[in-house]
């Protein structure tokens, strides 16, 4: 048995060596570069130094790759992509990212991140999607390439350790499922294999819930509100970015109707549903699900036609992403799309055959030519992002004005621009931009901004409407109530202002902050000077130090 394994490894090594000759190594380098950029792209010169950099730079490298490969096909050149070589590249990339993440966890090193362990992503969700999708390929390399078993084992340990240190319950569950599946395969345990894996995953899901029940309950709130949203457009959905466009209004309505204090304290400003399947249905309705099911059936058919080790690794990676999609948003990050495309390629490559003739070569030449204007569009957008950051740093209103035609469909830019206009006393223009943004985004922060704008314009009824809506969206927040208090005092409605003051003083605090402390002291001071608190408002509870 050992001799046969050795023969297999030598044969695989010879294929790998042949495919990595000078005339084909360039093909592998291009593919590897795309994956590298999707994970490590980063720029402090952008407003969003992580996601925006990955988004645009990955687009550029993908277009470059399509251009080069299309030109090669058009001029009768072969393209050779060795599955094992790309699997090694993915393993190395994930291992380097995992090592970087481990250094983030070590207190000796300082990283400016909101979360302790994120890697080169803005959130642990991106890191977990990357490492979990890459882990099956590390196991595949260890099994397939005998000459590199020790190094691949080290990579597996490093990747698994980073997943554990990220404290992501979903990531830990997925990683444990992958490891258990690998162990069962090593010992050739096929009987009740999937039942065993299912029981282990369910056990970890239950344990994960009790470790951080508030986080899990918060997602239940989002899903319940989102289901109400989906029910109102069950067939065609709300279109691209439909969730962020309307969800917070549905959350406000849901919380107002149930009046549940536990949900009120958990509600936050949400732009992702923490479930990719629900997001797909909300955006594209039944047609989106029909397309998804069609792809899944096609992949299943191609997998069953001929099962191999690389197909098992690809399917395992797809299942990881599929499970993570139940509780997170892995498709926010370009690496997830790339790894899915590579997985599907591995599964269907022997099923789909393309015969290269003159017509096909002409088609690929057209594709190569189309990459040039598309690249220009991406570069123009990326340049706009850099100019946006410069305008933000310098408070350059003229630069904002010049950038408006480029980003008129970007709600983040519109909100930022409206805030800058408001702070520069350009109230009418700020309102115009804020209302344009409101057509694309429902947001707690945007409601507050609109309330402030109408307050400054002395249109008190509209100001009250937006403050109340902001408070309904996130009932645990103090700022909308504080603004309502100031509004009612300006309108001369002292009785209503005092009711708001009492509500603020008795309001439970989700996260203590200096701003909340100042607001509560302000309300206590107002009550002490205008009312006999002990006689008329027995419900008022003195602040605890």
Secondary structure, 3 states (H helix, E strand, C coil): CHHHHHHHHHHHHHHHHHHCCHHHHHHHHHHHHHHHHHHHCCCCCCCCCCHHHHHHHHHHHHHHHHHHHHHHHHCCCCCCCCHHHHHHHHHHHHHHHHHHHHHHHCCCCCCCCCCCCCCCCCCHHHHHHHHHHHHHHHHHHHHHCHHHHHHHHHHHHHHHHHHHHCCCHHHHHHHHHHHHHHHHHHCCCCCCHHHHHHHHHHHHHHHHHHHCHHHHHHHHHHHHHHHHHHHCCCCCCCCCCHHHHHHHHHHHHHHHHHCCHHHHHHCCCCCCCCCHHHHHHHHHHHHHHHHHHHHHHHHHHHHHHCCCHHHHHHHHHHHHHHHHCCCCCHHHCHHHHHHHHHHHHHHHCCCCCCCCCHHHHHHHHHHHHHHHHHHHHHHHHHHHHHHHHHHHHHCCHHHHHHHCCCCCCCHHHHHHHHHHHHHCCCHHHHHHHHHHHHCCCCCHHHHHHHHHHHHHCCCHHHHHHHHHHHHHHCCCCCHHHHHHHHHHHHHCCHHHHHHHHHHHHCCCCCCCCHHHHHHHHHHHHHHHHHCCHHHHCCCCCCCCC
